[in-house]
């Protein structure tokens, strides 16, 4: 039976866990930062995309709210 306590073939994996979480967080935050900025919202809202329930709420806010960057433009 394999040991599932952070070991993989006898090598500890703990140094790579936080590094991988940081890389994945950056890969999620950077594109959403640009999307929120282009929509006219604060880029800081992209930090909510790594919070489990808040990310779904923010996607709905982004999809169904009036974008500040489009105010004053005739969109049909």
C-alpha positions as CSV (number, residue, x, y, z in Angstrom):
1,X,0.0,0.0,0.0
2,X,1.5,3.3,-1.0
3,X,2.3,6.0,1.5
4,X,0.1,9.0,0.8
5,X,1.6,11.4,3.4
6,X,3.5,13.7,1.0
7,X,5.9,11.1,-0.2
8,X,6.4,10.1,-3.8
9,X,8.9,7.4,-4.4
10,X,10.7,8.2,-1.2
11,X,11.1,11.9,-2.0
12,X,9.2,14.5,0.1
13,X,6.9,16.7,-2.0
14,X,6.2,19.4,0.5
15,X,8.5,22.1,-1.0
16,X,6.6,21.9,-4.3
17,X,3.1,22.2,-2.9
18,X,3.3,25.9,-2.0
19,X,5.2,26.6,-5.2
20,X,2.6,24.9,-7.4
21,X,-0.2,26.7,-5.5
22,X,1.5,30.0,-6.2
23,X,2.0,29.2,-9.9
24,X,-1.6,28.2,-10.3
25,X,-2.8,31.3,-8.5
26,X,-0.8,33.5,-10.8
27,X,-2.1,31.7,-13.8
28,X,-5.7,32.4,-12.6
29,X,-5.2,35.9,-11.3
30,X,-3.3,37.6,-14.2
31,X,-5.9,36.9,-16.9
32,X,-8.8,37.9,-14.7
33,X,-6.9,41.0,-13.7
34,X,-6.8,42.0,-17.4
35,X,-10.5,41.1,-17.9
36,X,-11.7,43.1,-14.9
37,X,-9.5,46.1,-16.0
38,X,-10.9,46.0,-19.5
39,X,-14.4,45.8,-18.2
40,X,-13.8,48.9,-16.1
41,X,-13.7,47.2,-12.7
42,X,-10.8,47.2,-10.3
43,X,-8.2,44.6,-11.1
44,X,-8.0,43.8,-7.4
45,X,-11.3,41.9,-7.8
46,X,-9.3,39.2,-9.6
47,X,-8.0,38.1,-6.2
48,X,-11.5,36.8,-5.5
49,X,-11.1,34.3,-8.3
50,X,-9.0,32.1,-6.0
51,X,-11.7,32.1,-3.3
52,X,-14.0,29.0,-3.9
53,X,-17.5,30.5,-3.7
54,X,-16.6,34.1,-4.5
55,X,-15.2,33.1,-7.9
56,X,-18.6,31.9,-9.1
57,X,-20.3,35.0,-7.7
58,X,-17.7,37.3,-9.4
59,X,-18.2,35.5,-12.7
60,X,-22.0,36.2,-12.5
61,X,-21.3,39.9,-11.5
62,X,-18.9,40.2,-14.5
63,X,-21.3,38.6,-16.9
64,X,-24.6,40.3,-15.9
65,X,-23.6,43.8,-14.6
66,X,-23.2,46.9,-16.6
67,X,-19.5,47.4,-17.3
68,X,-18.2,50.8,-16.4
69,X,-16.0,50.9,-19.4
70,X,-19.0,50.7,-21.7
71,X,-21.0,53.4,-20.0
72,X,-21.7,56.2,-22.5
73,X,-21.2,54.0,-25.5
74,X,-24.0,52.9,-27.7
75,X,-24.0,49.1,-27.4
76,X,-26.6,47.2,-29.3
